[in-house]
């Protein structure tokens, strides 16, 4: 098999024994299989050092934490913030957002690891940074005038290879009317439907407060017309690649989030102030007090904190590549 852990290879052989599986099922297995998936093995994944695979805004230390706590405090108001539990979804062990700070304005805090069940009730701030892009997704391709779902199989030489499935999986069949009637021959579409399902499940729970999601994504228009090679990719030791079948379990697998259905879900549930904006816009406008303090406290001197702030908000760095979806939910 194309590299990877022996235990995971055995599980893949078992899953593919009766025929091809969807990319959604393949990605779910190689990322989250117990003790041998990419996210379930004990290893360091996030950080700037060469042996890590990628770094996130949270890798930049206390500055990001200061900006997020200031923004949520100001958007909720002091009284509501002081009554709320700050819930962080998908934080890496030892890298929780609030662990960067000596104090915070919330009543309590809780961390939910990647892949663990998510439960929330009462007044909360639900925060996630690059959670949705790490969820499994489906892959489609437009061939001979129609959309086909792509899958994975083991060939006779026990090598993983990309194939077309005979039928849509139920999740794709349920949204097939969204698909463009026409597309370029060979157009690849990566569908993050699991992200929609995760948000829908979260919104079924009885909680009030704020939902705050940082991630990279695109509109449906952009995904379905402007990205002919899809958005799926892998990361390993800070190197991006496109072969999702190479070294299963050793590489991160991700694709861009589709924001439109997530915005619709919040609006349908009567969230207030539902906003999708760039990371630059959110941090500059919503965390203004913290940003101004970082700049003014270090005026006239070199400051690592000011450099970090610029990396977070500058359009050439993270400022435009990442977006923020947030909204407020009353009782």
N, C-alpha and C positions, 0 to 999 in steps of 0.2 A: 504494500500500500504506500501512498505518497508520503512517507515519513510519518512521524507522530508517535504517541504513546502506545505501547503494546496492548494495554487494557482497553484503551479507546478504540484501537484497531479491531479488537475482537468484537466490541459492541457494534461497530459499523458493519462488520461482516454479518452479524446476526440480523441487524436491521435491514440490510440490503439483500438478504438471502432469498426473499420471495419476490424481488423486483425493485425497480427504482423507487426512491423516496423523494419527496419535495425538498427544495433547498431550505424551506422553513424548518423541516424536521432534521435535516443534516446540520444546519447551523445551531439549532437548539442542542443537539447532541454534542457537537464538538466544543461548544462554549460552556455547557452547563451539566454535562454528565457527571455524576457523583465522583468526586476525588480525582477525576482525570480530564475534565473539561478545562478550557482555557481559564475560565473565571472561578473554577472550584478547586484548582490545585493551589497549594501553598507556595506562592512565588511572588516576587516583586514585579509588578507590571508597569506602574506609573512613575514617571520621574524623568529628569534630564540626563541621567547617567547613561552611558552607551549600552549597558546591558538591559535597560528598560525598553519598553516598546513604544511608548508615547507619553506625552505629558498634557495635563489639562490646566484650566484656570486655577484649580485648587492646588496644583503643584507649586503655584507662585507664592504660597505662604499666607501670612496674616493679612496682607493688603486686600485680597479677594474677600476674606472673611469680614473684614471691617466694612467693606462696601456693601456686602449682602445684608449684614445685620443692620446697618444704617438704613438701607432702602426698605427693608421689611418693617422696621420700627416706625419709620415715617409714613409709610403707606397704610399701616394698620392703625396707627395712633398709639401713644404711650400706654394707655390703659389696657387696650386689647392685647398689645404685645406682651404686657406683663402677666396676662392671664393665659397665654398660649404656650403650647409645647412645640418646639422646633423639631420637625421630623425630617431627617435627611435620608434620601433613598440612594442606594448604590454607592455609598462612600467606600473607598478602599480602606482596609484595616490600618489603623494608625494614622489616617489622613483625614479624619472627620473635620468638617469645616469649623465647628465651634471649638475644637481642640486647639486651634491656633490662637485663641483669645484668652486673656486672663479672666474676663467676665463677659456676660451677654445680657440683653434686656428681656429674656424670655423666662417663663415660669419653670420650664424644664426642657430637656432635649432627649432625642432618641435617634438611633441610627438603624436603618434597615439595609442589610447587605444585598448586593446584587443577586437576584434570583430567589430571595427569601419572600415569604408572603407579606403583603402590605396591609396593615390594619391601622385605621385612624378614627378617632372620635373626639368630640368636644372641640374647643377652640385650638387651632393648630396653624403652623406655617409648614406646608409641605414643599420641601426644596429638593431639587435634583439637578445635578450637573453631569451631562453626558450619560444619562440613564437610558433614554429612549433609543439612542442610536446603537446601543449594545444588545437590543432585543432581536430575536430571529425575524427574518423577513422572507418574502416570496420573490421569485425571479421570473419574469416573463420576457418573451421575445416575439417580434412581429415577423412572421414568415408566410409567404404565399397568400397574402391578403387577410391574415387572421392572427390573433394573439394566441400564443402557445405558452403553457407554463413549463418552466425548465425544472429538471430534477437531477438527481445524482444516482449513479449505479456503480457496482463493481463489475468490471469486465472479466473475461475468462482468465486474464493474467492477474486478477485481484488488484487492479489499479482503478482508482476512482476516476470517473469521467462524467462529463456533462451530457445529459440527454433531454429529450422532450417527453413530457408525460402525456399519456393518452387523453386525460381529462384534467380540467381544473380541479384543484383541491376545493373543499367546501368553502373555505374562507375567501378564495379568489372568485369562485362562482357567485358568492353573495354580493360582490361589488363589481361584477363584470360590466354592468351598465355604465360605470364611470370611465371605462377604457375608451380611448379615442377610436372612432370607426376606422380611420385610416392613419397610417404611420409609415415612416421610411422602412423599406425592407431591411430586416436585421436590427431594427430599433430595440434596445434592451431597456426594460423597465423593472426597477427594484422597488417592491411594494412593502413598506413597513407597517403591515396590518397589525402586527402584534403590539405596536406602540398604541394604536387606536384602542385595541382591546384592553390594554393595561390602564389607559386613562378612563375608559368607560367603567371598568371594575372599580377604580378608585372613586369615581363620582357616585357610585351606588351606595357608598358608605356615608354614615351620618356624622359629618364633621362641618365645622364652620371655620372661616379664616381665609388664608391665602394659599394659592397654588403658584409656585414659582419654578419654571423649567428653563434651564439653559441647555442649548444643544445646537448642532449644525443641521440645517434643513433647507428645504425649498418649498415653493408653492406647487400645487398640483400642475399648474400650467407649465412651470419650468421642468418638473420631473417628466412630464409626458410629451414635451415637445422640444426641449432644449438640451437634453442629456442623452444622446443616442447610444452612448456606451454604458448607460446606467450610472449608478453612484456607488455600487458595492466595491469594497476594497479590503485589504488586510494590512495590518501593521505589525512589524517585528523589528525590534532594535532600531526604532525611528525610521524604518524604511517602508514606504508604501508600495504595495503590489496589487495585482488584480486577479491572481489565481487563488480562488477560494478553496480549492481542493488540495493545495500544497501544504504539507506538514499540519494536518488537522490536530487541533488542540494546542499547537505551539504558537499560533498567531491569533491576534485579535481580528474579528470579522465585523464589519460595520457597513451601514449605508445611511444616506441622508434621511432625516425625518421629513414627512409630509405634513406641513402645518395646517392646511385648510380644514381637514376633518377634525383636528384637535380644537381649533378655534370654534368650530361649529358645536362640538360636544359641550364646551364650556358655556356657550351662548344658550344652548338648549336647556341647560340646567340652571338658567337664570343667574349666572355669575355677573357681577358688576365689574365695570372697568376692564373688560377683557381686552388685552393689548398684546400684539405681537410686534416686537421692535428689535433692532440690532442690539448686540451687547454694548456697543459704544453708546447708543442712545439711552439704554436703561441705566447704565452706571453713571453717565454724566448727569442725567436728569433726576433719577430717583435716589442716587447716593451722593448727591451734591455736597452735603455737609462733610462726609468722610473724604471725598476727593479734594475738596478745597483745603481741608486740614492737612492732608498729606503734602500738598503743594506748598502751602504757606509755612509749614513747620520746617521745611528744608530749603527755603528760598536762598539762592546764592551759593549753594554747595552741592556737591555730588551726593545723590541719595538713591540707594537701591530701591527704596519704597516708591519713589517717584518714577524710576525706570520701570518698575513692575506695573504701576498704574498706567503708564503709557503703553506697555505691551498689551494690557487688558482692553484698552479703549481705542488704540490707534487702528485706523482702517486697514493698514498694511499688515497688521498682526492679527489679533483675535477680535478686534472691534467690529468688523463686518462679517467675518466668516461665521461667527456664532450669533444666534438669535435668542431672544428671551420671550417666552409666553407666560403671561401672568394674569391673574384675575382674583377677585374677592368674592367670597361666598358668605352670605348672611344666614341668619337662623331661619 
